[in-house]
Amino acid sequence: MRQPETAGGRGWRAALAVYAHPRVIGMALLGFSAGLPLLLVGGTFSAWLSDLGVSRTDIGFLSWVGLAHSLKIFWAPLIDRLPIPFFTRLLGKRRGWMLLTQLGIAGALLGMSLVDPSNALALVAALAVLTAFASATQDIAIDAYRIEAVPETMQGAMASTYVFGYRVALLAAGAGALHLAEIGDWSLAYGGMAALMLIGIGCTLIVREPEVARDANSEALEQRVVDFLDRTHHTGWQRDLRAWFIGAVVCPFAEFFTRYRWHAAAILVLIGTFRISDIFMGVMANPFYLDLGFSKGEIANIAAAFGLAMTLSGAAMGGLLVARFGIPRVLLGAAVMAPVTNLVFVWLAGLGPERYGLIATIVADNLTGGVAIAVFIAFLSSLTRVGYTATQYALFSSLMTLPGQVAGGFSGALVDSIGYAGMFLCSAGLGLPAVALAAWYWRRERQSTA
């Protein structure tokens, strides 16, 4: 069962020791399994279709297969409640779903490798939809496993190694798949990616199922549902279906709002605004580098490759800081750094295409961004309750990116209107509400543990 975070900090040696925990190490492999399918139904998939001469119209429509990751909240309650014949009995609730979805992803990718999209585009599209659906479902199961597997003080480290594995998988599914296609063909590339799913499958078979106990408040809430149904005229399958729906779909949200009361609204706004600054400006980052005068090679080497190293370093640092100082303090620090690093882009806009300026900007943005990702995943994980882990985390993770993605659609128009420097100043301003709310949450947690 997950234990609450202690009020005081921990020593640096104890904080660093969390990275030696077997489940923390294993989370890197599960992160790899989660990240691998993303580009294979996204950017890499588009490159394959374009290489084969599929029309841009068809490629654009096929990009919609990735919507499964944004819609996973609709079937997350099933992952919390529905047992799978044989898999659940053999492996447990979380590992059973993980293995089933990993086998589905591997099988669908293998099927895509055996079909020529130019001759059977509909079949390839169906396999891509299956891959995306299984991938989104795997995300739900892995997120629930990650939250339930270790105490809250180790959630930062779990998030850090998850991000590491996820980012390495993006490299494999992006640059790795393209190199395989160049050496052989796209069948080799997708067949190779299907084989890499064995990494996640092997990890799922090795790790232990989390041992969790139902939260007393959750049980009391569901008992109220049973008492209510006992007073109605529903019987048989109608009563069972209604009880399942209320317990699986209604109770996770009711539990959250009952636990935090009016604070729940403020926490949801914090979730929606925490990354809005980074997501908003991120849409225009590469066009900014190009328009400033940097070459594609410089962007690839510094912004992409070096930037990835900085993100992974920041994620590791974030996990260490969470283990040492706890979530609220690190969350506040990360919230402050988001608008500050946006100001570094304003400085670069005035400096021009100087390589040292680009390096300094990437260090500042990606290092702090990695810290923010690690602490924010740990923060979202701490908000869930056993019994509703998958459903509640799916809600939080969807809310985390939605406002930034919607706002980011207007970033190009803003650049055309007021220039890059003005846009980066505006994006810094978008991060100020998150700073205020993170400060409020830090004070709230201090008072609750005093």
Residue pairs with C-beta under 8 A, 6 or more apart in sequence:
1 211
1 212
1 213
1 386
2 147
2 148
2 150
2 151
2 152
2 212
2 386
3 151
3 152
3 153
4 152
5 151
5 152
5 153
5 326
5 327
5 382
6 153
6 326
7 326
7 446
7 449
7 450
9 324
9 325
9 326
10 153
10 323
10 324
11 324
12 324
14 323
15 320
15 321
15 323
15 324
16 320
16 323
18 24
18 153
18 154
18 156
18 157
18 319
18 323
19 25
19 157
19 160
19 161
19 316
19 319
19 320
21 150
21 154
21 157
22 207
23 149
23 150
23 158
23 207
24 150
24 154
24 157
24 158
24 161
25 161
26 203
26 206
26 207
27 146
27 158
27 161
27 162
27 165
28 161
28 162
28 164
28 165
29 165
29 199
29 200
29 202
29 203
30 98
30 142
30 145
30 146
30 162
30 165
30 200
30 203
30 204
30 207
31 142
31 161
31 162
31 163
31 164
31 165
31 166
31 169
32 165
32 166
32 168
32 169
32 172
32 196
32 199
32 200
33 102
33 138
33 142
33 165
33 169
33 197
33 199
33 200
33 201
33 203
33 204
34 135
34 138
34 139
34 142
34 162
34 165
34 166
34 169
34 200
35 165
35 166
35 167
35 168
35 169
35 170
35 173
36 105
36 169
36 172
36 173
36 193
36 196
36 197
36 200
37 105
37 109
37 131
37 132
37 134
37 135
37 138
37 173
38 66
38 69
38 135
38 169
38 170
38 173
39 45
39 170
39 173
39 174
39 177
40 109
40 112
40 131
40 173
40 177
40 190
40 193
41 65
41 66
41 128
41 131
41 132
41 135
42 63
42 66
43 174
44 173
44 174
44 177
44 178
44 189
45 62
45 65
45 128
46 59
46 62
46 63
47 178
48 117
48 181
48 186
48 189
48 190
49 58
49 59
49 62
49 117
50 56
50 59
51 181
51 186
52 116
52 117
52 118
52 186
53 118
54 117
54 118
54 121
58 121
62 125
62 128
65 125
65 128
65 129
65 131
65 132
66 132
67 132
68 129
68 132
68 133
68 135
68 136
69 132
69 135
69 136
69 139
70 398
70 402
71 136
72 136
72 137
72 139
72 140
72 394
72 398
73 391
73 394
73 395
73 398
75 137
75 140
76 140
76 390
76 391
76 393
76 394
76 395
77 248
77 249
77 252
77 390
77 391
78 248
79 97
79 137
79 140
79 141
79 144
79 390
79 391
80 144
80 248
80 252
80 387
80 388
80 389
80 390
80 391
81 244
81 247
81 248
83 89
83 93
83 96
84 96
84 97
84 100
87 96
87 97
87 99
87 100
88 96
89 96
90 96
91 98
91 99
91 204
91 205
91 209
92 209
92 210
93 209
94 141
94 144
94 145
94 148
94 209
94 210
95 145
95 204
95 205
95 207
95 209
97 137
97 138
97 140
97 141
98 138
98 141
98 142
98 145
98 200
98 204
99 201
99 204
99 205
101 134
101 135
101 137
101 138
101 141
102 134
102 138
102 197
102 200
102 201
102 204
103 201
104 130
104 131
104 134
105 131
105 134
105 135
105 138
105 197
106 194
106 195
106 197
106 198
106 201
107 194
108 127
108 128
108 130
108 131
108 134
109 127
109 131
109 190
109 191
109 193
109 194
109 197
110 190
110 191
110 194
111 127
112 124
112 127
112 128
112 131
112 190
113 186
113 187
113 188
113 189
113 190
113 191
113 194
114 187
114 191
115 123
115 124
115 127
117 124
138 200
140 390
140 393
140 394
141 390
142 162
143 381
143 389
143 390
143 393
143 394
143 397
144 389
144 390
144 393
145 210
146 155
146 158
146 159
146 162
146 381
147 155
147 381
147 384
147 389
147 393
148 210
148 212
148 386
148 389
149 158
149 207
149 210
150 158
152 327
152 378
152 381
152 382
153 322
153 323
153 326
154 323
155 322
155 327
155 377
155 378
155 381
155 382
156 318
156 319
156 320
156 321
156 322
156 323
156 327
156 330
156 374
156 375
156 378
157 319
157 320
157 322
157 323
158 319
158 378
158 381
159 315
159 318
159 319
159 322
159 373
159 374
159 375
159 377
159 378
159 381
160 315
160 316
160 318
160 319
160 320
160 374
161 319
162 377
163 311
163 312
163 315
163 370
163 373
163 374
163 377
164 312
164 315
164 316
167 308
167 311
167 312
169 196
171 308
172 193
172 196
173 193
176 192
176 193
177 189
177 190
177 192
177 193
178 189
180 188
180 189
180 192
181 188
181 189
212 386
213 386
214 386
214 387
215 385
215 386
215 387
217 255
217 258
217 259
217 385
218 251
218 255
218 385
218 386
218 387
218 388
219 387
221 251
221 254
221 255
221 258
222 247
222 251
225 243
225 246
225 247
225 250
225 251
226 243
229 239
229 242
229 243
232 239
234 242
248 391
249 391
251 388
252 388
252 391
252 392
252 395
253 392
253 395
255 385
255 388
255 392
256 264
256 383
256 385
256 388
256 392
257 264
259 385
260 267
263 444
266 437
266 440
266 441
267 383
267 441
268 399
269 433
269 437
270 434
270 437
270 438
270 441
271 380
271 396
271 399
271 400
272 399
272 400
272 402
272 403
273 403
273 430
273 431
273 433
273 434
273 437
274 335
274 338
274 372
274 376
274 400
274 434
274 438
275 338
275 372
275 376
275 400
275 401
275 404
276 403
276 404
276 407
276 430
276 431
276 434
277 338
277 339
277 342
277 404
277 427
277 428
277 430
277 431
277 434
278 338
278 365
278 369
278 372
278 404
278 431
279 401
279 404
279 405
279 407
279 408
280 404
280 407
280 408
280 411
280 427
280 430
281 342
281 345
281 411
281 423
281 424
281 427
282 408
283 408
283 409
283 411
283 412
284 411
284 412
284 415
284 420
284 423
285 303
286 299
286 303
287 412
287 415
288 345
288 349
288 415
288 420
289 298
289 299
289 303
289 358
290 296
290 299
291 420
292 348
292 349
292 352
292 353
292 420
293 352
293 353
294 353
294 358
298 355
298 358
302 355
302 358
302 359
302 362
303 358
303 362
306 359
306 362
307 362
307 365
307 366
308 366
310 362
310 363
310 366
310 367
310 370
311 366
311 367
311 369
311 370
311 373
312 370
313 367
313 370
314 366
314 367
314 368
314 369
314 370
314 371
314 372
314 373
314 374
315 370
315 371
315 373
315 374
316 370
316 374
317 367
317 370
317 371
317 374
318 330
318 334
318 370
318 371
318 372
318 373
318 374
318 375
318 378
319 374
319 378
321 330
321 333
321 371
321 375
322 330
322 374
322 375
322 378
327 375
327 378
327 379
327 382
327 445
328 438
328 441
328 442
328 445
328 446
329 442
330 371
330 375
331 375
331 376
331 379
331 438
331 441
331 442
332 435
332 438
332 439
332 441
332 442
333 371
334 368
334 371
334 372
334 375
334 376
334 438
335 372
335 431
335 434
335 435
335 437
335 438
335 439
336 435
336 438
337 368
337 371
337 372
338 368
338 372
338 431
338 434
339 427
339 428
339 429
339 430
339 431
339 432
339 435
340 368
340 428
341 364
341 365
341 368
341 369
342 424
342 425
342 427
342 428
342 431
343 424
343 425
343 428
344 360
344 361
344 364
344 365
345 361
345 365
345 420
345 424
346 421
346 424
346 425
346 428
347 357
347 361
348 357
348 358
348 360
348 361
349 419
349 420
349 421
349 424
350 421
351 357
376 400
380 393
380 396
380 397
380 400
381 393
383 392
383 396
384 392
384 393
384 396
385 392
407 430
411 423
411 427
414 422
414 423
414 426
415 422
415 423
418 426
